[in-house]
Amino acid sequence: MTETVTMDKIVAFCKRRGFVYQSSEIYGGIRSSYDYGPLGIEMKRNIKEEWWRRTVHMRDDVVGLDAAIIMHPKVWEASGHLSGFNDMLVESRSSKRRYRADHLIEDATGMEVEGLSPEKLTEIIDHDDRIKDPVDGGRDFAPVRPFNLMFETYTGPVKAPENVVYLRPETAQGMFVNFKNVLQTSRVKVPFGIAQMGKSFRNEITPGNFIFRTREFEQMELEFFVEPGTDEEWFEYWLGERWNWYTSLGLNRENLRRYEHPQDKLSHYSKRTVDIEYYFPFRGWSELEGIANRTDYDLKQHAAFSGENLTYFDQATGQSYVPYVIEPAGGPDRMMLAFLVDAYNEEEVRGETRTVLKLHPRLAPIKAAVLPLTKKEPVASVARDLYGELKGDYRVFYDDSGAIGRRYRRQDEAGTPFCVTVDFDTLEDKQVTVRDRDTMEQERIPIDAVRERLRARIYG
Ligand code: GAP
């Protein structure tokens, strides 16, 4: 990664190359909403695909689920989200801006105040002159109050209190409420997991940092059910697995670390939480994913609120228990920002700046570009045939316009790991040139061998 990578640079790059656009841009945009463009959607799908492949397909002990976004409102009573899924909000009376009180205090004083009560936060703000409205420097703040982050809406035509429902703020609860269904309909035995990916919604007071924190985002969560007493061991196991997932996809180890949540700051359901953090040059160490030991909290809550028996009967031992849950929870939007920042490079090549995304081939939006040296026949037909052969396997790009050097640069920016050039010699020797994005080295190989060679280098 180059030293110069800034948020502005990444945002501009993402727009210019069709990775991410501001949502509703022709209307002036809407804050905190983004759309994934042609390259962005390919990359995001690859991240999700890699997560699903490694978390579900490659394992015997995890099954998938796709639960509804709108769930029974009681789910959120049981989970504690209705009463406790709050951020502390403070309003500046002079600018009318609203801020997260903990962020306002932390930014001004460096104090760690997460988890403090509204009264305590109000007292700190009232007494510490360093805390000012970032917009106008004023110090006229209303008392801090909790603000629930769930988006509320109504089902059916009548906007009445009994029809209130919520957009899910996490995918996790879908797994807990389906625990019994999955047990009864698939041949799983504890220890086993249920995995899900999909949209979640949080009415964040201060979204920001591009796709790092938005109000509508995707999550990829695994709820792994284990016998109580084995939970600590499984926690370590999943921490290792998730760490290895990031590094195996090329994320620079130096930009990754683990952050152990202090005992007194843990969520109400957690016995232990460790975040995998990434060092973003524009915001420092930040959570990519959290691994939590959720104990038997959620299953017990749902059993109590629904009246269903959510215990597990272990046929081998004849014992019944409520399983503990280890939860690795991440999100592809935030991961995508990390992978992009990590891969973004500007290099000097023969007196020119080359922008290159050194993405792992599995994550690259386009895996290969086929570049005929001329638009004329018969070179063009040979190139088209090769393009047709490769495009059934993954996303391939065909580009026959402009100087070859410029075409290489376009693919470097898109993160395409391989460019295959078809030239006049190909007609004679039946060989093509394969150029490696990172080393820029070129290798001449038989055209018949391209498909296998690329497959091995992308997925090997
Ligand atoms: N079920 C546990 C849970 O939801 P979380 O730490 O609140 O835990 C898990 O969220 C992950 O979801 C985060 O690590 C992050 O990757 C992603 N995430 C959470 N809020 C987000 C937001 N507002 N925008 C983008 N991603 C978010």
Residues whose N, C-alpha, C, O or C-beta is under 5 A from the ligand:
A	BS01	GAP	P169 E170 A172 I211 F212 R213 T214 R215 F217 E218 Q219 E287 L288 E289 G290 A329 G330 G331 D333 R334
